[in-house]
Amino acid sequence: MSEPLIVGIRHQSPACARLVKSLIESQRPRYVLIEGPADFNDRVDELFLAHQLPVAIYSYCQYQDGAAPGRGAWTPFAEFSPEWQALQAARRIQAQTYFIDLPCWAQSEEVDDSPDTQEESQALLLRATRMDNSDTLWDHLFEDESQQTALPSALAHYFAQLRGDSPGDALNRLREAFMARWIGWAMQQNNGDVLVVCGGWHAPVLAKMWRECPQEINTPELPSLADAVTGCYLTPYSEKRLDVLAGYLSGMPAPGLAKLVLAVGLTAGGRTTAKNGSHPFAPAQVACFDRGYGCRTSACNGTGTVARSYTTVTH
């Protein structure tokens, strides 16, 4: 393979989870590179123990003598996380698997005043499609399991339009430079195919940037922090904390519904959830599910707010 297969995904998307599982099983790459904290690579086998999902990697740094505030962040995994499905599929085919993102403590804290082009691009798409929010737009375009065959090309086009010519902010540029080095290293091995799973915002840039990286014999090293202790460990997580309404920016409303959608599909999952009373849908909305409209339609109220099941956080 002269090119890596870079799969841009939306975090916590059941459709993307199905896609990466299918691609890894069919393509059988030698390397599977996943957006996730690279400081956990030496302990990745811990993720394959008998866990009750969701779980999370917690990465942190603590400065000696309190010279600066400590930092920490969670990287959660649920059954419907594309990254989780990528890990499991890669293990089944015995691929070499690595996390390729900077952990939170290695990311810049500098404020970037550049405009948020992702929000601007999203607003343009919403106006063009007459959808009222990005969650509904995503459901309408991608979460219907009957669209799985066209999903890879549809996602690539969507994320290319979303990113456009934007260089991204300082933090994303730093992260993308590190991820590109990992891709360049894997491609340089020249002993098997390379598949990359990353947030869709990064995918168009990484497809070009990896070629510009200097050749590296060894895997890219993490930066070091002077006078700081860094570490990471695996911890239990909760479904509630995956909810965007609880403050998890890469989450979605109703993560329990996402788990059902992964298992039975969008329309059946929405219909089941509506009928058993585990989500407060109105009777008219239940009727929409019965007619096969699923969770994404505007049939109930003219604006597409039947069920805001996901959030389009692509980085």
ZIPEWO-V86929 format. One record per backbone hydrogen bond with DSSP energy under -0.5 kcal/mol. CO is the residue of the C=O (numbers start at 1). NH is the residue of the N-H. E is the energy in kcal/mol with one decimal. If there is no record, write none. Layout:
BEGIN
CO/NH/E ; CO/NH/E
END
This chain:
BEGIN
4/6/-1.0 ; 5/7/-0.7 ; 5/196/-3.0 ; 6/8/-0.8 ; 7/198/-1.9 ; 9/11/-0.5 ; 9/200/-2.8 ; 10/13/-1.4 ; 12/14/-0.6 ; 13/17/-2.2 ; 14/18/-2.5 ; 15/19/-2.0 ; 16/20/-2.5 ; 17/21/-1.7 ; 18/22/-2.3 ; 19/23/-2.7 ; 20/24/-2.4 ; 21/25/-2.1 ; 22/26/-2.1 ; 23/27/-3.2 ; 24/28/-2.0 ; 30/96/-3.3 ; 31/33/-0.5 ; 31/195/-2.6 ; 32/98/-2.0 ; 33/197/-3.0 ; 34/36/-0.6 ; 34/100/-2.1 ; 36/101/-2.8 ; 37/40/-1.8 ; 38/41/-1.3 ; 40/43/-1.9 ; 41/44/-1.2 ; 43/46/-2.1 ; 44/47/-1.8 ; 45/48/-1.7 ; 46/49/-1.3 ; 49/51/-2.2 ; 51/53/-0.7 ; 54/237/-1.9 ; 55/77/-3.3 ; 56/58/-0.5 ; 56/235/-2.9 ; 57/59/-0.6 ; 57/75/-2.3 ; 58/233/-1.7 ; 59/73/-2.1 ; 60/231/-2.0 ; 61/71/-1.9 ; 62/229/-3.0 ; 63/66/-1.4 ; 64/67/-1.6 ; 68/63/-0.5 ; 71/61/-2.5 ; 73/59/-2.4 ; 75/57/-2.2 ; 77/54/-0.7 ; 77/55/-1.8 ; 78/81/-1.8 ; 81/85/-2.2 ; 82/86/-2.2 ; 83/87/-2.1 ; 84/88/-2.3 ; 85/89/-2.5 ; 86/90/-2.5 ; 87/91/-2.0 ; 88/92/-1.9 ; 89/93/-1.6 ; 90/95/-2.6 ; 91/94/-0.9 ; 95/97/-0.5 ; 96/32/-2.9 ; 98/34/-2.9 ; 101/38/-2.8 ; 103/106/-1.8 ; 104/107/-1.4 ; 111/113/-0.5 ; 115/117/-1.5 ; 116/120/-1.6 ; 117/121/-2.7 ; 118/122/-2.4 ; 119/123/-2.3 ; 120/124/-1.9 ; 121/125/-2.1 ; 122/126/-2.3 ; 123/127/-2.2 ; 124/128/-2.3 ; 125/129/-2.1 ; 126/130/-1.3 ; 126/131/-1.1 ; 133/137/-2.0 ; 134/138/-2.4 ; 135/139/-2.4 ; 136/140/-2.7 ; 137/141/-2.1 ; 138/142/-2.9 ; 138/143/-0.8 ; 139/143/-0.7 ; 139/144/-0.6 ; 143/145/-0.5 ; 144/147/-2.3 ; 145/148/-1.4 ; 147/150/-0.6 ; 147/151/-0.7 ; 148/151/-0.7 ; 148/152/-0.5 ; 150/154/-2.2 ; 151/155/-2.9 ; 152/156/-2.1 ; 153/157/-2.2 ; 154/158/-2.4 ; 155/159/-2.8 ; 156/160/-1.9 ; 157/161/-2.2 ; 158/162/-2.3 ; 159/163/-2.6 ; 160/164/-2.5 ; 163/166/-2.0 ; 169/173/-2.3 ; 170/174/-2.0 ; 171/175/-2.4 ; 172/176/-2.9 ; 173/177/-2.0 ; 174/178/-1.5 ; 175/179/-2.6 ; 176/180/-2.6 ; 177/181/-1.4 ; 178/182/-1.5 ; 179/183/-2.0 ; 180/184/-2.8 ; 181/185/-2.4 ; 182/186/-2.5 ; 183/187/-2.6 ; 184/188/-2.0 ; 185/189/-1.0 ; 186/189/-0.5 ; 186/190/-0.6 ; 187/190/-1.1 ; 193/30/-1.3 ; 193/31/-2.2 ; 194/5/-2.9 ; 195/33/-2.8 ; 196/7/-3.5 ; 196/198/-0.6 ; 197/35/-2.6 ; 198/9/-2.8 ; 199/202/-1.6 ; 199/203/-1.1 ; 200/204/-0.7 ; 202/205/-0.6 ; 202/206/-2.5 ; 203/207/-2.0 ; 205/208/-1.3 ; 205/209/-2.9 ; 206/210/-1.6 ; 208/211/-1.0 ; 209/212/-1.6 ; 210/213/-1.1 ; 224/226/-0.5 ; 225/228/-1.1 ; 227/64/-2.1 ; 228/230/-0.5 ; 229/62/-2.6 ; 231/60/-2.5 ; 233/58/-3.1 ; 235/56/-2.5 ; 238/242/-0.6 ; 239/242/-1.2 ; 240/243/-1.4 ; 242/252/-1.2 ; 243/246/-1.8 ; 243/248/-1.3 ; 244/247/-1.6 ; 247/249/-0.9 ; 248/251/-2.1 ; 254/257/-1.1 ; 254/258/-1.1 ; 255/259/-1.6 ; 256/260/-1.4 ; 257/261/-2.7 ; 258/262/-2.1 ; 259/263/-1.3 ; 260/264/-2.8 ; 261/265/-2.1 ; 265/269/-2.1 ; 266/270/-2.6 ; 267/271/-2.6 ; 268/272/-2.6 ; 269/273/-2.3 ; 270/274/-2.4 ; 271/275/-2.4 ; 272/276/-2.2 ; 273/278/-1.1 ; 273/279/-0.8 ; 274/277/-0.6 ; 279/281/-2.5 ; 282/285/-0.7 ; 282/286/-1.9 ; 283/287/-1.9 ; 284/288/-1.4 ; 285/289/-1.8 ; 286/290/-2.2 ; 287/291/-1.6 ; 288/293/-2.5 ; 289/292/-1.7 ; 293/296/-0.6 ; 295/307/-1.0 ; 297/306/-0.8 ; 298/302/-2.3 ; 303/132/-1.0 ; 307/309/-1.8 ; 311/313/-2.0 ; 312/314/-0.7 ; 313/11/-1.0 ; 314/201/-1.7 ; 314/202/-0.5
END
